[in-house]
Amino acid sequence: HERQTGAVDRRKRGKTMKGNFISVALIVIGAIALAVNLEWIEFDLVDLLRKWWPLALIAVGAALFFTPDGGGRKNSGS
């Protein structure tokens, strides 16, 4: 039973990490949008995307690399 409990714990941690990432991302995006609306910063989204679009590929690759593999399904051979 301990093996199954460990797999469940890993899945819960994975969901918590994803939830935390989404929460932080929404806070950052909202703070940037508010700063632009209040004219605290200038922000040209098109120019930014033209220069930094490869960073999105790097972020997705890193997220896939560090995402848990679903509770160790790869390692259970028998």
C-alpha positions in Angstrom: 0.0 0.0 0.0 2.9 2.4 0.6 3.9 2.3 -3.1 0.4 3.4 -4.1 0.4 6.1 -1.5 3.7 7.5 -2.7 2.4 7.7 -6.3 -0.7 9.6 -5.1 1.5 12.0 -3.1 3.6 12.7 -6.2 0.5 13.4 -8.3 -0.8 15.8 -5.6 2.5 17.6 -5.6 2.5 17.9 -9.4 -1.0 19.4 -9.3 0.0 21.8 -6.6 3.0 23.0 -8.5 1.0 23.5 -11.6 -1.6 25.4 -9.6 1.0 27.6 -8.0 2.6 28.4 -11.4 -0.7 29.4 -12.9 -1.5 31.6 -9.8 1.8 33.3 -10.0 1.6 33.8 -13.8 -1.9 35.4 -13.4 -0.6 37.7 -10.7 2.3 38.8 -12.8 0.3 39.3 -16.0 -2.3 41.3 -14.0 0.3 43.5 -12.4 1.9 44.2 -15.8 -1.5 45.0 -17.3 -2.3 47.4 -14.4 1.1 49.1 -14.7 0.5 49.7 -18.5 -3.1 51.0 -17.9 -1.8 53.4 -15.3 1.0 54.4 -17.7 3.7 53.5 -15.2 5.5 51.5 -18.0 5.3 51.5 -21.8 4.7 48.0 -23.2 4.6 47.2 -26.9 3.4 43.6 -27.1 4.0 43.1 -30.8 7.6 44.3 -30.6 8.1 42.1 -27.5 6.8 39.0 -29.2 8.9 39.6 -32.3 12.1 39.6 -30.2 11.3 37.1 -27.4 9.1 34.4 -29.0 11.8 31.7 -28.8 11.7 32.1 -25.0 8.2 30.6 -25.1 9.6 27.4 -26.8 12.3 27.3 -24.1 9.7 27.6 -21.3 7.5 24.9 -22.7 10.5 22.6 -23.1 11.6 23.2 -19.6 8.1 22.7 -18.2 7.8 19.4 -20.0 11.2 18.3 -18.8 10.5 19.1 -15.1 6.9 17.9 -15.1 6.4 14.6 -13.1 5.9 11.6 -15.3 2.5 10.7 -13.9 3.3 8.8 -10.8 6.1 6.6 -12.0 4.3 4.7 -14.7 7.5 4.5 -16.7 9.4 2.7 -14.0 6.9 0.0 -13.2 8.0 -2.8 -15.5 6.3 -5.8 -13.7 
